Amino acid sequence: MNETVAAVKFIYIVAGFLAFVVAPSALVAAKGRAAYWRWGRLYFWAMAIVAFTAVVLAVWRPLEWLALIAVSSFLLRVLRLSRALQRAPV
């Protein structure tokens, strides 16, 4: 069990670091261009992985506040970006 938790923590850390590194690229890219959508999607999926693994870790070790923060912040991000992703070029 400890190896599984260690693997989930590792995925959580890697995805969080990826989101941290990619976010400035999405912010600097010209809005509406292909690079803007590419970096934005990569950031979105990295944060989705962070939220999912945070919920897994919160269930493993009963930390209700961690689960609530992970789910609520991700849902707010999804609601905000859902319309933008629908307009994204393919």
BAFI-3210 file (N, C-alpha, C; in Angstrom, 3 decimals, decimal comma, padded with zeros to 6 digits):
// residues 90
n [1|2|3|4|5|6|7|8|9|10|11|12|13|14|15|16|17|18|19|20|21|22|23|24|25|26|27|28|29|30|31|32|33|34|35|36|37|38|39|40|41|42|43|44|45|46|47|48|49|50|51|52|53|54|55|56|57|58|59|60|61|62|63|64|65|66|67|68|69|70|71|72|73|74|75|76|77|78|79|80|81|82|83|84|85|86|87|88|89|90]
n.u [000,818|001,951|003,729|002,011|000,774|003,021|003,589|001,309|001,624|003,985|003,098|001,271|003,001|004,643|002,743|001,759|004,091|004,495|002,204|002,786|005,049|004,125|002,068|002,966|003,718|001,297|000,084|001,673|001,560|000,024|-003,353|-005,820|-004,270|-002,622|-000,599|-001,368|-003,741|-002,727|-000,838|-002,610|-004,403|-002,652|-001,966|-004,506|-005,069|-002,957|-003,623|-006,008|-005,118|-003,714|-005,864|-007,359|-005,510|-005,129|-007,612|-007,590|-005,451|-006,555|-008,681|-007,336|-005,893|-007,694|-008,504|-010,511|-010,575|-008,581|-009,637|-011,969|-010,892|-009,427|-011,411|-013,270|-011,682|-010,859|-013,331|-014,260|-012,362|-012,909|-015,516|-015,010|-013,298|-014,620|-016,261|-014,371|-012,772|-014,544|-014,670|-012,225|-009,713|-009,242]
n.v [-001,196|001,232|001,659|002,136|004,495|006,127|006,191|007,501|009,963|010,771|011,070|013,123|015,206|015,496|016,192|018,564|020,139|020,225|021,661|024,061|024,890|025,076|026,947|029,757|029,780|029,429|031,772|033,729|033,252|034,275|035,100|032,943|031,787|028,807|027,862|028,953|027,531|024,940|024,974|025,733|023,561|021,529|022,512|022,416|019,607|018,715|019,905|018,586|016,019|016,561|017,293|014,896|013,032|014,264|013,892|011,113|010,759|012,107|010,459|008,140|008,920|010,178|013,219|015,586|018,290|018,520|017,035|018,534|021,038|020,289|019,244|021,404|023,556|022,516|022,110|024,746|025,747|024,179|024,985|027,611|027,384|025,772|026,824|028,165|026,062|024,807|026,518|026,256|025,905|023,066]
n.w [000,000|000,746|-001,347|-003,469|-002,629|-002,582|-005,311|-006,290|-005,023|-006,273|-008,934|-008,511|-007,712|-009,992|-011,975|-010,866|-010,910|-013,667|-014,468|-013,178|-014,577|-017,204|-017,158|-017,351|-020,062|-021,389|-020,620|-021,811|-024,526|-027,586|-027,527|-028,785|-030,728|-032,030|-030,309|-027,898|-027,278|-027,217|-025,058|-023,081|-022,966|-022,171|-019,639|-018,439|-018,390|-016,838|-014,405|-013,988|-013,459|-011,112|-009,419|-009,380|-008,284|-005,831|-004,633|-004,452|-002,644|-000,479|000,206|000,895|003,155|005,565|004,827|004,676|003,964|002,027|-000,088|-000,607|-001,372|-003,653|-005,399|-005,577|-006,556|-009,006|-010,289|-010,468|-012,232|-014,465|-015,101|-015,797|-017,983|-019,781|-021,817|-023,314|-024,258|-025,946|-028,065|-029,153|-031,675|-033,804]
ca.u [000,000|002,816|004,292|000,951|000,635|004,214|003,427|000,285|002,259|004,927|002,297|000,733|004,082|005,060|001,677|001,751|005,257|004,229|001,251|003,497|005,983|003,388|001,160|003,462|003,699|-000,080|-000,217|002,455|001,168|-001,022|-004,662|-006,470|-003,325|-002,501|000,247|-002,184|-004,638|-001,912|-000,344|-003,778|-004,898|-001,673|-002,159|-005,790|-004,972|-002,051|-004,395|-006,986|-004,385|-003,467|-007,113|-007,709|-004,600|-005,389|-008,780|-007,139|-004,671|-007,459|-009,462|-006,420|-005,640|-008,904|-008,305|-011,667|-010,273|-007,810|-010,575|-012,840|-010,116|-009,095|-012,610|-013,859|-010,828|-010,901|-014,641|-014,297|-011,534|-013,630|-016,627|-014,475|-012,641|-015,393|-016,690|-013,187|-012,332|-015,496|-014,368|-010,825|-009,486|-008,812]
ca.v [000,000|002,405|001,872|002,736|005,882|006,832|006,396|008,542|011,229|011,131|011,568|014,408|016,195|015,716|016,925|019,921|020,843|020,465|022,762|025,263|025,288|025,343|028,088|030,998|029,653|029,684|033,179|034,582|032,989|035,146|034,488|032,491|031,072|027,369|027,654|029,312|026,417|023,765|025,125|025,755|022,189|020,807|022,997|021,899|018,184|018,566|020,251|017,510|014,940|017,022|017,206|013,493|012,405|014,848|013,204|009,766|010,886|012,521|009,285|007,214|009,479|011,007|014,667|016,125|019,615|018,342|016,609|019,662|022,033|019,734|019,149|022,719|024,368|021,958|022,386|026,154|025,890|023,551|025,866|028,815|027,079|024,886|027,539|028,462|024,847|024,491|027,383|026,041|025,299|021,658]
ca.w [000,000|000,789|-002,678|-004,271|-002,180|-003,044|-006,751|-006,478|-004,618|-007,324|-010,061|-008,046|-007,730|-011,380|-012,663|-010,317|-011,435|-015,083|-014,546|-012,747|-015,635|-018,438|-016,998|-017,969|-021,524|-021,826|-020,374|-022,702|-025,919|-028,107|-027,357|-030,001|-031,597|-031,767|-029,130|-026,735|-026,982|-026,892|-023,684|-022,204|-022,794|-021,355|-018,270|-017,967|-018,081|-015,688|-013,215|-013,789|-012,794|-009,741|-008,658|-009,202|-007,330|-004,508|-004,086|-004,074|-001,409|000,601|000,606|001,558|004,480|005,679|004,865|003,960|003,415|000,797|-001,128|-000,938|-002,114|-004,971|-006,241|-005,833|-007,429|-010,353|-010,886|-010,841|-013,430|-015,581|-015,476|-016,417|-019,255|-020,653|-023,021|-024,120|-024,932|-027,011|-029,199|-029,537|-033,000|-033,737]
c.u [000,861|003,442|003,268|000,779|001,829|004,122|002,409|000,857|003,228|004,192|001,728|001,794|004,508|004,011|001,593|002,912|005,060|003,260|001,915|004,419|005,234|002,533|001,717|003,478|002,308|-000,444|000,484|002,031|000,018|-002,363|-005,278|-005,562|-003,227|-001,668|-000,522|-003,078|-003,869|-001,424|-001,498|-004,350|-003,953|-001,793|-003,445|-005,679|-004,003|-002,798|-005,484|-006,334|-004,094|-004,729|-007,487|-006,809|-004,760|-006,592|-008,401|-006,359|-005,552|-008,315|-008,579|-006,134|-006,752|-008,624|-009,414|-011,349|-009,471|-008,731|-011,476|-012,109|-009,821|-010,302|-013,162|-012,992|-010,836|-012,237|-014,785|-013,495|-012,257|-014,775|-016,137|-013,929|-013,492|-015,845|-015,514|-012,714|-013,275|-015,221|-012,981|-010,727|-008,942|-007,424]
c.v [001,259|002,703|002,529|004,204|006,706|007,120|007,494|009,905|011,705|011,706|012,944|015,507|016,516|016,528|018,363|020,742|021,172|021,637|024,081|025,787|025,724|026,605|029,380|030,946|029,931|031,145|034,103|034,417|033,904|034,430|034,145|031,729|029,608|027,100|027,947|028,153|025,164|023,839|025,138|024,375|021,360|021,214|022,410|020,435|017,916|018,883|019,212|016,334|015,315|016,878|015,749|012,818|012,993|014,192|011,783|009,813|011,284|011,358|008,300|007,656|010,479|012,498|015,306|017,455|019,501|017,933|017,765|020,719|021,538|019,734|020,535|023,563|023,837|022,246|023,848|026,403|025,312|024,444|027,100|028,528|026,270|025,589|027,864|027,226|024,453|025,328|027,152|025,462|023,884|021,507]
c.w [000,000|-000,570|-003,600|-003,915|-002,643|-004,545|-007,030|-006,091|-005,689|-008,538|-009,726|-008,159|-009,160|-012,139|-012,156|-010,827|-012,911|-015,256|-014,180|-013,842|-016,897|-018,338|-017,594|-019,496|-022,073|-021,648|-021,363|-024,160|-026,323|-028,069|-028,717|-030,947|-031,182|-030,516|-027,850|-026,334|-026,582|-025,450|-022,689|-021,944|-021,938|-019,892|-017,666|-017,556|-016,945|-014,393|-012,948|-013,073|-011,346|-008,893|-008,384|-008,169|-005,936|-003,849|-003,652|-002,772|-000,226|001,089|001,366|002,980|004,718|005,917|004,034|003,294|002,118|-000,352|-001,559|-001,749|-003,523|-005,894|-006,565|-006,746|-008,855|-011,025|-011,277|-012,113|-014,645|-016,037|-016,213|-017,811|-020,230|-021,929|-023,908|-024,870|-026,059|-028,250|-029,752|-030,941|-032,839|-034,174]
res [m|n|e|t|v|a|a|v|k|f|i|y|i|v|a|g|f|l|a|f|v|v|a|p|s|a|l|v|a|a|k|g|r|a|a|y|w|r|w|g|r|l|y|f|w|a|m|a|i|v|a|f|t|a|v|v|l|a|v|w|r|p|l|e|w|l|a|l|i|a|v|s|s|f|l|l|r|v|l|r|l|s|r|a|l|q|r|a|p|v]
***
